[in-house]
Every structure is written in structure tokens, then in C-alpha cells.
Amino acid sequence: MAVVPWVCRSCIRALARPARPIVPIATKRSPTIPAPTVPGFLRRASTSTPTLGGGLPDVLLQRAERLHKEHQDIKRDLENPDTEYNADKAKQLSSLHNIATLLEEWKDGVASLKSLSELERSEDKELRDMAKMDYAQTELELEQLADQLTATLTPKHAFAHLPCVIEIRPGPGGQEGRLFADSLFRMYRQYCDRKRYQWRIVKLERAEGMTNAEHQEEQIQEAIIEVLDEGAYDNFRVESGMHRVQRVPATESKGRTHTSAVAVWVIPSFPAHTNEQDFENPESDFYITPTDVRTEKMRASGAGGQHVNKTESAIRLTHIPTGLVVSMQESRSQHQNRETAWRLLRSRVAQIRREEREEQAESLRSSVLGKDKLGRGDKIRTYNYSQNRCSDHRSGLDVFNLPDVMAGGDYLEKLIESAKKWMVQREVRMLIEDEKNVAPDEKKGKK
């Protein structure tokens, strides 16, 4: 008797609908039977993350109303011919314009839904049918407006506008971790090529040992890529964390699945063309006191030509307060290696300072939000080769097209976008908690 793979009832219903895209909802995945390997198949596991929907939380709506009123007041002042032009107010008006416009459109949508709801109770059948069709379309548009307004009300990350550095290092798993690090290294490069991002290899340190011909992998000890486009950090920051791989190694004779991991660290990169004063400003996250850094000159090692082991072109920088160490020997020029090492050190120190501030802010928020806090040591994604599956553990999205993911294709972008949406939802809840904490303080002040 043939064994039929388990498929949940929700998946069967979704697959039976030809007019809609195949994006079924799964409740609980069987631990023993693999999911069906349909090309491009997506499955969203049930999570505790709430959807934003067409409605807005009261706290966010109050915040939007407050900012809309502020926008109207500034606009009225600037339009007053008796008032002198103020460049700061004009800039503030421009920053609030999008929120004000989205809120007005959202209110119009809510009013339209109320009118259509009344028309659905009409005695005229044709009018009821038309109202029902318009109601569904208006409700969808209202949900999209609510999502846009929510994302706009969420404060942007301080480094969101910067380029980024992606650091890849093997974690637990020995040589399998080092081999899979090469796959992730190639995956991010191909993804950048597909998105037309400019990138360069900052550092690539290969390890000696066997290769994997099936997946075209070589062992990597450390790989660092810099994505040069502005705003790259905002797109890639969700990739920070532990990437777990489950597959049968080439050296495994009994066909057992091994689990390994690779650590990915995404940090903002300070552009090379930026004004040097930003480095020297003590208020900047990128500022480093020169006396806090120990500089060592070394001879380059490895395969590289006549200059190797003959000239002291390699540089090692040690940031004494944090213990961070950056070594660079990619260029034959000591000056260029020093400049690259300093840029990388500044980026790492700035990221640590940012994380320290975030941790301080986290401790002041409700403990309910603590379960969503993920550090770099937490598992964020699993790549399961036997099931042709890639799962994001934050958004709950399962993708059954692993080759496309590893090639930096559309399904990797779906995973990244789902993680970004999860992050927005988490930040929205943080914002709601902050607003709730501010309200009692304001009441106390009034008393």
C-alpha cells in the first residue's frame, strides 16, 4: 500500500482554488513526513505575530492624528503671508506630508466601507450586488493603506540609509559549516547581482580541506562583502543571525542528515566619500579615539606572489575597550589595507554602540516584547536539503524551492521581505508600548 504524504486541510483547499495564487496556510508540520516538494510552493506557519489588517490600533491612530494636526498647523503658518519663511518648518512639513496624505486616504476608505455596508442592506438586488463587489475591493485597498500608514509611523533605523557590510563565518559543524559558508557567500553575491546592487569583496579567507563537488563549495573561514548602495543596510539587516543547514554530507556513508550552522553579521558601512569630520565628531557612533586602537604591521601570508612574506603590507587593528580585532592583507598597499581596516573597525564599533542603546531601550519596554528579541546567536533560518525547504523562523514562512533560494532568486527575496514585515510588526508593537507608557506620564503631569 502506497504511503500518501500528509497535507493539511487548509493546503488542500488552497491548492483547489485555481484562480488564486498557491500560498496555503499550515497549522502544524509533521515531524516525520516531509512536506510536498511543489516548485515554488510557499507555506506560512502559524505564528504569534499579529497581522496589521485594515484597522489601526488606537495608539497608532492617535499618533497619526497628532502628526496630521501638526502638519496642518505648519502648513497654515507657511501659507500666512504675514509670517516669515522658515526653512526648518518647510522641511518638517515635507517629512509629515506622506503621513497626512495616507491618513486622509485611510479615513476616506473607512467612510466608503460604512456607506457600502449600508447599501448592502438595500432592497434593490442589483444595488446590493454592486455594493458587495465594491466592498471587497475597498476593504483590500484599506488594508494596504493601513500597512503603508503603519510602516510610515514606525521610526526608521538610524543607519537605514547607509551601505552595509555582510560578514560570513562558519559556526558549529566543522567542515560542513565551512562548506555551507561558501554557498551563502555565493548566494548573497548572486542576489546583489540580480538586484543590481554594487558590491565588492572586502575579505575572503579560505580554509584548506576537501571540497563539495555536488554543491560547488570550497571551505571558507571568513568572507566579508560590502554592498555599496545607499539603503543596503535597511534591506540586509534582517539577515543577521545564525543560518542552520540540514543535509547529508558527501563523506556520510550511512546517509544520515547532519546539522551545521553559519553566522551572518550585517553591519552598517560608512561610505568612503563621506566627510572626514563625521569620523572626528565625538557625538558620532563611528568616532574612535585613536589612542584606543593598537596598530600592528605584519607580513602578508598565503598565496599571492613575490610580495608575500617580504613586505609589511598587512595591518592588524585592535580596539582595546571592546577587544575587537580587524586584520587586513587583501591589498599590496599598506596604506590601502590600513584605510579598509579602519573603515571596518568603525562600522563594527558603531554597530555595537547601536545595539547597546537598543538593549537599554528594550529593558524599559514591556516584558511581553522580550520574546521577539533576536540576537546574532539565535537561529533565524533553516536550509533543509532533503525536503527542498527553506524556513524563516521569525516570519514563519516556508519556501519549497531551495535551489532558487541558494541562487539568490525570487524566493530568497520572499524570505527577506517576510522577515522585514515581521520586523516592522515587532517595531510597531514596541511603538505601541512606548505610546502607552507616555500616556500615563502625561496624565500625571496634568494632575
C-alpha positions in Angstrom: 0.0 0.0 0.0 1.4 3.4 -1.0 2.1 5.9 1.7 0.5 9.3 0.9 2.3 12.4 2.2 0.4 14.3 4.9 -1.1 17.6 3.6 -3.2 19.7 5.9 -6.8 20.6 5.1 -6.0 24.3 4.6 -3.4 23.4 2.0 -5.8 21.2 0.1 -8.4 23.9 0.0 -5.8 26.5 -1.2 -4.5 24.2 -3.9 -8.0 23.5 -5.2 -8.5 27.2 -6.0 -7.1 27.8 -9.5 -8.0 31.5 -9.6 -5.8 32.4 -6.6 -2.0 32.1 -6.1 -0.8 29.0 -4.2 0.1 30.3 -0.8 -1.6 27.9 1.7 -1.7 28.2 5.4 -0.3 25.4 7.5 -1.1 24.8 11.2 1.4 22.2 12.3 4.1 20.5 10.2 4.5 16.7 10.7 8.0 15.9 12.1 8.3 12.6 10.3 6.8 13.1 6.8 8.3 15.8 4.6 6.2 18.5 3.0 5.3 18.1 -0.7 8.1 19.4 -2.9 6.0 21.5 -5.3 8.1 24.0 -7.3 7.7 27.5 -5.9 5.4 26.2 -3.1 5.0 28.5 -0.1 3.7 27.7 3.3 3.2 30.1 6.2 3.3 28.5 9.6 1.0 29.8 12.3 2.9 32.3 14.5 2.0 34.7 17.3 2.8 37.7 15.1 -0.5 39.6 14.5 -1.4 40.9 11.1 -1.8 44.6 10.6 -5.0 44.4 8.7 -7.3 47.2 7.6 -7.7 48.5 11.1 -5.2 50.7 13.0 -4.5 50.3 16.8 -5.9 53.2 18.8 -2.4 54.3 19.9 -1.2 54.5 16.3 -4.3 56.3 15.2 -3.9 58.9 17.9 -0.2 59.3 16.9 -1.3 59.7 13.2 -3.9 62.3 14.2 -1.4 64.2 16.3 1.1 64.3 13.4 -1.7 65.3 10.9 -2.7 68.2 13.1 1.0 69.3 13.4 1.2 69.1 9.5 -1.9 71.3 9.2 -0.6 73.9 11.7 2.7 74.2 10.0 1.1 74.4 6.5 -1.2 77.2 7.8 1.8 79.1 9.2 3.8 78.8 6.0 0.8 79.9 3.8 0.3 83.0 6.0 1.7 86.0 4.0 2.5 87.9 7.3 4.8 85.0 8.5 8.4 85.0 7.5 9.6 81.9 5.6 11.2 79.2 7.8 13.3 76.6 6.1 13.2 74.2 9.1 9.4 74.3 9.2 9.3 73.7 5.4 11.5 70.6 5.9 9.3 69.4 8.7 6.2 69.9 6.6 7.7 67.8 3.8 8.5 65.0 6.2 4.9 64.9 7.6 3.2 65.2 4.2 3.2 61.4 3.5 1.6 60.6 6.9 -1.1 63.3 6.5 -2.0 62.1 2.9 -2.2 58.4 3.9 -4.3 59.2 7.0 -6.8 61.2 4.8 -7.0 58.4 2.3 -7.5 55.8 5.1 -10.3 57.9 6.6 -11.9 58.2 3.1 -11.7 54.4 2.8 -13.3 53.8 6.2 -16.1 56.2 5.3 -16.6 54.3 2.0 -16.8 51.0 3.7 -19.6 52.3 6.0 -21.6 53.6 3.0 -21.2 50.4 1.1 -22.2 48.4 4.2 -25.5 50.4 4.3 -26.0 49.8 0.6 -25.6 46.0 1.1 -28.8 46.2 3.2 -30.7 47.8 0.3 -33.9 46.3 -1.1 -32.6 46.6 -4.7 -30.8 43.3 -5.5 -28.6 44.9 -8.3 -27.5 47.6 -5.9 -26.7 45.1 -3.2 -24.5 43.0 -5.6 -22.6 46.1 -6.8 -22.0 47.2 -3.2 -20.8 43.7 -2.3 -18.2 43.8 -5.1 -17.0 47.3 -4.3 -16.9 46.4 -0.6 -14.3 43.6 -1.2 -12.1 45.9 -3.3 -12.3 48.8 -0.9 -11.5 46.6 2.0 -8.4 45.3 0.2 -7.3 48.9 -0.6 -7.9 49.9 3.1 -5.7 47.1 4.3 -2.9 48.2 2.0 -3.3 51.8 3.2 -3.2 50.7 6.8 0.0 48.8 6.2 1.6 51.8 4.5 0.5 54.1 7.2 1.7 51.8 10.0 5.1 51.4 8.3 5.4 55.2 7.9 4.5 55.8 11.5 7.3 53.4 12.6 10.6 55.3 13.2 13.3 54.3 10.7 16.5 52.7 11.9 19.3 55.3 12.5 21.6 53.5 10.0 18.8 52.6 7.4 20.2 54.9 4.8 23.8 53.5 4.9 25.5 50.9 2.8 26.3 47.7 4.6 29.0 45.0 5.3 27.9 41.3 5.3 30.3 39.1 7.3 30.0 35.3 6.9 31.7 32.9 9.4 31.2 29.2 9.9 29.6 28.2 13.2 29.2 24.8 14.8 29.5 21.8 12.4 33.2 21.7 11.4 34.0 21.4 7.7 30.3 21.3 6.7 29.8 24.7 8.3 32.8 26.0 6.3 31.5 24.5 3.1 28.0 26.0 3.6 29.6 29.4 4.3 30.7 29.3 0.7 27.2 28.7 -0.5 25.9 31.7 1.5 28.8 33.8 0.2 27.7 32.9 -3.4 24.0 33.3 -2.6 24.4 36.9 -1.4 26.6 37.9 -4.4 24.1 36.5 -6.9 21.2 38.2 -5.0 23.1 41.5 -5.3 23.7 40.9 -9.0 20.0 40.3 -9.6 19.0 43.4 -7.6 21.7 45.4 -9.5 23.5 46.3 -6.2 27.1 47.3 -6.4 29.3 45.1 -4.2 32.9 44.2 -3.6 34.8 41.5 -1.7 36.5 43.1 1.3 38.0 39.9 2.6 38.0 36.2 1.6 39.9 33.7 3.7 39.6 30.1 2.5 40.4 27.1 4.7 42.3 24.0 3.5 40.5 20.8 3.2 38.1 18.8 1.0 35.6 20.5 -1.4 32.0 19.6 -2.2 31.6 19.0 -5.9 27.8 18.5 -5.8 27.2 22.0 -4.5 30.4 23.5 -5.9 31.6 24.5 -2.5 35.0 25.3 -1.1 35.7 25.7 2.6 35.7 29.3 3.9 37.0 30.5 7.2 35.7 34.1 6.7 34.1 36.2 3.9 33.2 39.8 4.0 31.2 41.6 1.3 30.4 45.3 1.2 27.2 46.4 -0.5 27.9 49.9 -1.7 24.3 51.1 -2.5 22.7 53.6 -0.1 19.9 51.9 2.0 21.5 48.5 1.6 21.7 48.1 5.4 17.9 48.5 5.7 17.4 45.7 3.2 20.0 43.3 4.6 19.9 43.8 8.3 17.2 41.1 8.7 19.9 38.6 7.6 21.9 38.9 10.8 21.7 35.7 12.8 22.5 32.0 12.7 21.7 30.2 9.4 21.2 26.5 10.0 21.8 23.9 7.3 20.5 20.3 7.4 21.8 17.9 4.8 23.7 14.7 4.2 27.5 15.4 3.8 29.4 14.0 0.9 31.5 12.0 3.4 28.5 10.4 5.1 28.3 6.7 4.1 25.1 5.8 6.0 23.0 8.7 4.6 22.5 10.4 7.9 21.5 14.1 8.0 24.0 16.4 9.7 23.2 19.9 11.2 25.6 22.7 10.8 25.4 26.5 11.1 26.9 29.7 9.7 26.9 33.0 11.4 26.0 36.1 9.3 26.6 39.5 10.7 25.3 42.6 8.9 26.6 46.0 10.0 26.3 49.5 8.5 29.2 50.7 6.4 30.4 54.3 6.5 30.8 55.4 2.8 34.4 56.2 1.8 33.3 59.6 0.2 31.7 60.8 3.5 33.2 64.0 5.1 36.1 63.2 7.4 34.5 65.3 10.1 32.0 62.6 10.8 34.8 60.3 11.9 36.2 63.1 14.1 32.9 64.1 15.7 32.8 62.6 19.3 29.0 62.5 19.1 29.1 60.1 16.1 28.7 56.4 16.6 31.6 56.0 14.2 34.0 58.1 16.3 37.0 56.2 17.7 39.7 57.7 20.0 43.0 56.9 18.2 44.7 56.1 21.5 42.1 53.3 22.0 43.4 51.4 18.9 46.6 49.4 18.8 48.1 49.1 15.3 50.4 46.2 14.3 52.2 45.8 11.0 52.7 42.3 9.6 53.9 40.5 6.6 51.2 39.2 4.4 50.7 35.4 4.3 49.2 32.9 1.8 49.4 32.6 -2.0 49.8 36.0 -3.6 53.1 36.5 -5.4 56.5 37.9 -4.6 55.3 40.5 -2.0 54.1 37.8 0.3 56.3 37.3 3.5 58.6 40.1 2.2 56.9 43.4 2.8 55.0 44.5 5.9 51.8 45.4 4.0 49.3 43.6 6.3 47.6 45.6 9.1 46.0 44.5 12.4 43.9 46.9 14.4 42.8 46.1 18.0 40.1 48.3 19.6 41.2 48.0 23.3 37.9 49.0 25.0 35.8 46.3 23.1 38.5 43.8 22.2 37.5 44.0 18.5 40.3 42.9 16.1 40.4 43.7 12.4 43.2 42.3 10.2 43.6 43.2 6.5 46.1 42.0 3.9 44.0 42.0 0.7 46.0 44.8 -1.0 49.7 45.1 -1.6 49.5 48.6 -0.4 49.8 49.0 3.4 48.0 52.4 3.2 45.0 50.8 1.4 44.9 47.9 3.9 45.0 50.4 6.8 42.2 52.5 5.3 40.0 49.5 4.8 40.7 48.1 8.3 39.8 51.4 9.9 36.5 51.6 8.0 35.6 48.1 9.0 36.5 48.8 12.6 34.4 51.9 12.7 31.5 50.1 11.3 31.8 47.3 13.9 32.2 49.7 16.8 29.2 51.8 15.6 27.0 48.6 15.4 28.0 47.7 19.0 27.1 51.1 20.3 23.8 51.0 18.5 23.0 47.5 19.9 23.8 48.8 23.4 21.3 51.6 23.0 18.7 49.2 21.7 19.3 46.8 24.7 18.8 49.7 27.1 15.6 50.7 25.3 14.4 47.0 25.4 14.8 46.8 29.2 12.4 49.8 29.6 9.7 48.2 27.4 7.1 45.6 28.5 8.4 42.1 29.1 5.8 40.8 26.6 8.1 42.1 23.8 11.1 40.3 25.1 10.3 37.0 23.3 10.7 38.8 19.9 14.3 39.9 20.7 16.7 38.0 18.5 20.5 38.4 18.6 23.1 37.2 16.2 23.5 33.9 18.1 19.8 32.9 17.5 18.7 30.6 14.7 16.8 32.7 12.2 16.6 30.4 9.1 16.9 26.7 8.2 18.0 25.3 4.9 16.9 21.7 4.6 18.2 20.0 1.5 16.3 16.6 1.8 13.0 18.4 2.0 13.9 21.1 -0.6 12.8 23.6 2.1 14.0 26.9 3.5 12.2 28.2 6.6 12.4 31.6 8.2 11.8 31.1 11.9 10.7 34.7 12.6 8.0 35.2 10.0 7.0 31.5 9.8 7.4 31.4 6.0 8.4 28.0 4.5 9.6 28.0 0.9 9.9 24.7 -1.0 12.4 25.8 -3.7 15.8 25.6 -2.2 17.8 25.8 -5.4 16.2 29.2 -6.2 16.9 30.4 -2.7 20.6 29.4 -2.9 20.9 31.1 -6.3 19.7 34.4 -4.8 16.4 34.2 -6.7 12.9 35.4 -6.1 12.3 33.0 -3.2 15.2 34.4 -1.3 13.6 37.8 -1.8 10.3 36.5 -0.5 12.1 35.3 2.7 13.8 38.6 3.1 10.6 40.5 2.6 8.7 38.3 5.1 11.4 38.9 7.7 11.3 42.7 7.1 7.5 42.7 7.5 8.0 40.7 10.8 10.5 43.3 11.9 8.0 46.2 11.1 5.3 44.4 13.1 7.7 44.0 16.1 8.7 47.7 15.9 5.0 48.7 15.7 4.3 46.8 18.9 7.3 48.5 20.5 6.0 51.8 19.4 2.6 51.0 20.8 4.2 50.1 24.2 6.1 53.3 24.2 3.0 55.4 23.5 1.1 53.5 26.3 3.9 54.3 28.7 3.9 58.0 27.6 0.2 58.4 28.2 0.2 57.7 32.0 3.1 60.1 32.4 1.2 62.9 30.6 -1.8 62.3 32.8 0.4 62.5 35.9 1.8 65.8 34.6 -1.7 67.2 34.2 -2.6 66.3 37.7 
